[in-house]
Amino acid sequence: MNTISSNMKTSAFEQAKYFLGTPSYEAEGVAIYCKDCIQGMKMLPENLVNLTVTSPPYNIGKEYEYLIETSDYIDWCIKWMKEAYRILSPNGSMYFHIDYREVHYCKILLDKIFGRESFLNEIIWAYDYGARSKTKWSAKHD
């Protein structure tokens, strides 16, 4: 793996670009890479990032994602969560957004990987628009 000299004073953003290579899109302060998230994170050194914001596929069979067995989904989540933990700085934060159908599995995984004491709070996005079910309570929060 390439290394950056410890004498170099570079931002985490510049270091990430160094390790990940040329982005697919770049603007001031933004770099977008078309990479598998696990493979991309494996290219980064430990403790590099201060903030991770993630909204992984929800595994609910939408037209833009594959529906996979729950056990396979959990195995995949463990892999990317461990990488996210590895690259997160000791004082860093992770914001995690997931569908209500998978949140309980993921919360247990996050507690196991990050430590239950690392959980700070839950943000619930409540809304009152969109379709309303006539046969069950509508999910009006994420």
KEKE-3310 file (N, C-alpha, C; in steps of 0.2 Angstrom, whole numbers, plus 5000, padded with zeros to 4 digits):
npx = (5004:5002:5010:5009:5021:5025:5029:5021:5009:4993:4976:4963:4954:4962:4971:4963:4959:4972:4975:4964:4964:4960:4945:4928:4921:4924:4923:4926:4930:4923:4923:4919:4918:4916:4915:4916:4910:4916:4928:4934:4935:4944:4956:4959:4969:4969:4959:4956:4945:4933:4920:4907:4894:4880:4869:4865:4860:4843:4838:4825:4820:4818:4817:4829:4839:4845:4836:4841:4845:4842:4852:4863:4863:4866:4879:4885:4883:4891:4904:4905:4903:4913:4924:4921:4922:4935:4941:4937:4941:4946:4938:4928:4912:4898:4884:4870:4858:4844:4831:4816:4813:4826:4833:4834:4842:4853:4857:4860:4872:4880:4882:4889:4901:4905:4904:4892:4892:4895:4885:4875:4863:4847:4840:4825:4816:4802:4787:4773:4766:4763:4758:4745:4741:4727:4726:4735:4745:4753:4770:4778:4790:4808)
npy = (4994:5011:5025:5039:5052:5054:5067:5075:5087:5085:5085:5075:5072:5075:5065:5053:5054:5052:5039:5032:5036:5042:5051:5048:5059:5076:5090:5106:5101:5089:5072:5059:5042:5028:5014:4998:4998:4991:4987:5000:5006:4997:5002:5013:5020:5016:5025:5037:5045:5057:5057:5047:5044:5035:5026:5012:4999:4994:4981:4977:4974:4983:4991:4995:4988:4972:4959:4950:4935:4936:4932:4933:4946:4951:4946:4953:4966:4966:4965:4978:4987:4984:4988:5002:5005:5003:5013:5024:5038:5039:5048:5050:5050:5041:5041:5033:5026:5017:5006:5002:4988:4982:4988:4983:4971:4978:4987:4979:4973:4984:4988:4977:4979:4992:4994:4995:5006:5016:5021:5035:5042:5041:5047:5051:5053:5059:5060:5066:5062:5056:5039:5031:5017:5006:4994:4992:5000:5014:5016:5029:5035:5036)
npz = (5000:4997:5005:5016:5020:5037:5040:5032:5031:5029:5025:5031:5020:5009:5011:5010:4996:4991:4994:4988:4975:4958:4958:4953:4951:4955:4965:4974:4989:4988:4984:4973:4972:4962:4969:4976:4993:5003:4998:4995:5007:5013:5007:5014:5028:5045:5057:5050:5046:5052:5052:5047:5037:5033:5022:5019:5007:5009:5009:5005:4993:4983:4966:4963:4970:4976:4983:4996:5006:5023:5032:5024:5021:5034:5036:5026:5031:5043:5037:5031:5041:5050:5043:5042:5056:5058:5050:5056:5066:5084:5091:5082:5073:5068:5058:5055:5044:5041:5035:5043:5044:5045:5055:5068:5068:5063:5073:5084:5078:5076:5090:5094:5086:5088:5101:5114:5122:5114:5107:5105:5102:5095:5080:5074:5059:5056:5047:5038:5025:5009:5003:5012:5021:5020:5027:5037:5050:5044:5040:5045:5048:5048)
capx = (5000:5006:5010:5010:5026:5022:5030:5017:5003:4988:4970:4960:4951:4967:4974:4958:4960:4978:4974:4958:4965:4956:4938:4924:4918:4927:4922:4929:4928:4919:4926:4914:4921:4912:4919:4912:4911:4921:4935:4936:4937:4950:4961:4961:4972:4965:4958:4957:4939:4930:4913:4904:4887:4879:4862:4866:4854:4838:4836:4818:4818:4816:4819:4836:4843:4843:4833:4845:4843:4843:4858:4868:4863:4869:4886:4888:4883:4896:4910:4906:4903:4920:4929:4919:4924:4943:4944:4934:4945:4944:4933:4924:4905:4895:4877:4868:4851:4842:4824:4813:4813:4832:4836:4835:4848:4859:4858:4864:4878:4884:4883:4894:4907:4907:4903:4886:4893:4897:4878:4874:4856:4843:4837:4819:4813:4794:4784:4766:4765:4764:4753:4742:4739:4721:4726:4739:4748:4758:4777:4778:4796:4814)
capy = (5000:5018:5028:5046:5053:5057:5074:5079:5089:5084:5084:5068:5072:5074:5058:5048:5055:5049:5031:5030:5037:5048:5051:5048:5066:5080:5097:5108:5098:5083:5067:5054:5036:5022:5008:4994:5002:4988:4987:5006:5007:4993:5005:5018:5018:5016:5031:5042:5049:5059:5056:5042:5045:5029:5023:5006:4996:4992:4974:4976:4972:4989:4989:4997:4984:4965:4956:4944:4932:4940:4930:4935:4953:4952:4945:4959:4972:4965:4967:4985:4990:4983:4993:5009:5006:5003:5019:5030:5040:5037:5053:5051:5049:5038:5042:5027:5027:5011:5004:4999:4981:4979:4992:4979:4967:4982:4990:4974:4972:4990:4988:4972:4981:4999:4994:4997:5012:5021:5023:5041:5044:5039:5052:5049:5057:5058:5063:5065:5063:5050:5035:5029:5010:5005:4988:4992:5006:5016:5018:5037:5038:5032)
capz = (5000:4997:5012:5016:5025:5043:5040:5028:5035:5024:5028:5030:5014:5004:5012:5007:4989:4989:4994:4984:4968:4955:4959:4947:4951:4961:4966:4980:4996:4987:4979:4973:4969:4961:4971:4982:4999:5007:4995:4995:5014:5014:5004:5018:5034:5051:5061:5045:5045:5058:5051:5042:5036:5028:5021:5015:5004:5015:5008:5005:4986:4978:4959:4962:4974:4976:4990:4998:5012:5029:5035:5019:5022:5040:5034:5022:5035:5047:5034:5030:5048:5053:5040:5044:5063:5057:5047:5060:5072:5090:5093:5076:5074:5063:5057:5051:5042:5038:5035:5050:5044:5046:5060:5074:5066:5062:5080:5088:5075:5078:5097:5095:5083:5090:5108:5116:5126:5109:5105:5108:5102:5089:5076:5070:5054:5056:5041:5037:5018:5005:5004:5018:5020:5023:5030:5042:5052:5039:5042:5044:5051:5047)
cpx = (5004:5005:5012:5016:5023:5024:5025:5011:4997:4981:4968:4957:4956:4971:4970:4959:4967:4978:4969:4959:4961:4949:4934:4921:4922:4925:4926:4926:4924:4923:4921:4918:4916:4916:4914:4915:4917:4928:4938:4939:4943:4957:4963:4964:4967:4964:4958:4951:4936:4923:4911:4897:4885:4871:4863:4859:4849:4837:4829:4815:4815:4819:4827:4841:4841:4841:4837:4843:4845:4850:4864:4869:4867:4876:4889:4888:4889:4903:4911:4907:4910:4925:4927:4922:4932:4945:4942:4939:4942:4938:4928:4917:4903:4887:4875:4860:4849:4834:4822:4813:4820:4836:4838:4841:4854:4861:4862:4871:4883:4886:4889:4901:4910:4907:4896:4886:4894:4890:4876:4866:4853:4839:4831:4816:4806:4791:4777:4764:4765:4758:4751:4739:4732:4720:4730:4742:4753:4765:4778:4784:4802:4819)
cpy = (5006:5021:5035:5048:5056:5064:5078:5081:5090:5083:5077:5067:5071:5067:5053:5048:5051:5041:5029:5031:5042:5046:5051:5056:5070:5087:5100:5105:5091:5079:5061:5048:5031:5016:5004:4997:4998:4988:4994:5008:5003:4997:5011:5016:5019:5023:5037:5047:5051:5058:5051:5043:5039:5028:5017:5003:4993:4984:4973:4975:4977:4987:4991:4993:4976:4963:4950:4941:4936:4938:4932:4943:4955:4951:4951:4965:4972:4967:4974:4989:4989:4987:5000:5010:5007:5010:5025:5032:5039:5042:5054:5049:5045:5039:5036:5027:5020:5010:5001:4991:4978:4983:4988:4975:4972:4985:4985:4973:4978:4990:4983:4975:4987:4999:4998:5004:5018:5024:5029:5043:5041:5045:5049:5054:5055:5062:5061:5066:5057:5045:5033:5022:5010:4998:4987:4999:5008:5018:5025:5039:5033:5033)
cpz = (5000:5004:5011:5021:5031:5044:5036:5032:5030:5028:5027:5023:5008:5005:5009:4999:4987:4989:4990:4976:4965:4956:4953:4946:4957:4960:4972:4986:4995:4982:4979:4969:4968:4962:4976:4988:5003:5004:4995:5002:5016:5012:5009:5025:5040:5054:5056:5046:5052:5058:5046:5042:5031:5028:5016:5012:5010:5014:5008:4998:4981:4971:4958:4966:4974:4983:4991:5005:5018:5032:5030:5020:5029:5039:5031:5026:5040:5044:5033:5036:5051:5050:5042:5051:5062:5055:5051:5066:5079:5093:5087:5078:5068:5063:5052:5050:5039:5039:5042:5050:5045:5052:5066:5074:5067:5069:5084:5085:5077:5085:5098:5092:5086:5098:5110:5119:5120:5106:5109:5108:5095:5086:5072:5066:5054:5051:5041:5030:5015:5006:5011:5017:5023:5027:5036:5044:5047:5043:5040:5048:5048:5052)
residu = (MET:ASN:THR:ILE:SER:SER:ASN:MET:LYS:THR:SER:ALA:PHE:GLU:GLN:ALA:LYS:TYR:PHE:LEU:GLY:THR:PRO:SER:TYR:GLU:ALA:GLU:GLY:VAL:ALA:ILE:TYR:CYS:LYS:ASP:CYS:ILE:GLN:GLY:MET:LYS:MET:LEU:PRO:GLU:ASN:LEU:VAL:ASN:LEU:THR:VAL:THR:SER:PRO:PRO:TYR:ASN:ILE:GLY:LYS:GLU:TYR:GLU:TYR:LEU:ILE:GLU:THR:SER:ASP:TYR:ILE:ASP:TRP:CYS:ILE:LYS:TRP:MET:LYS:GLU:ALA:TYR:ARG:ILE:LEU:SER:PRO:ASN:GLY:SER:MET:TYR:PHE:HIS:ILE:ASP:TYR:ARG:GLU:VAL:HIS:TYR:CYS:LYS:ILE:LEU:LEU:ASP:LYS:ILE:PHE:GLY:ARG:GLU:SER:PHE:LEU:ASN:GLU:ILE:ILE:TRP:ALA:TYR:ASP:TYR:GLY:ALA:ARG:SER:LYS:THR:LYS:TRP:SER:ALA:LYS:HIS:ASP)
# end
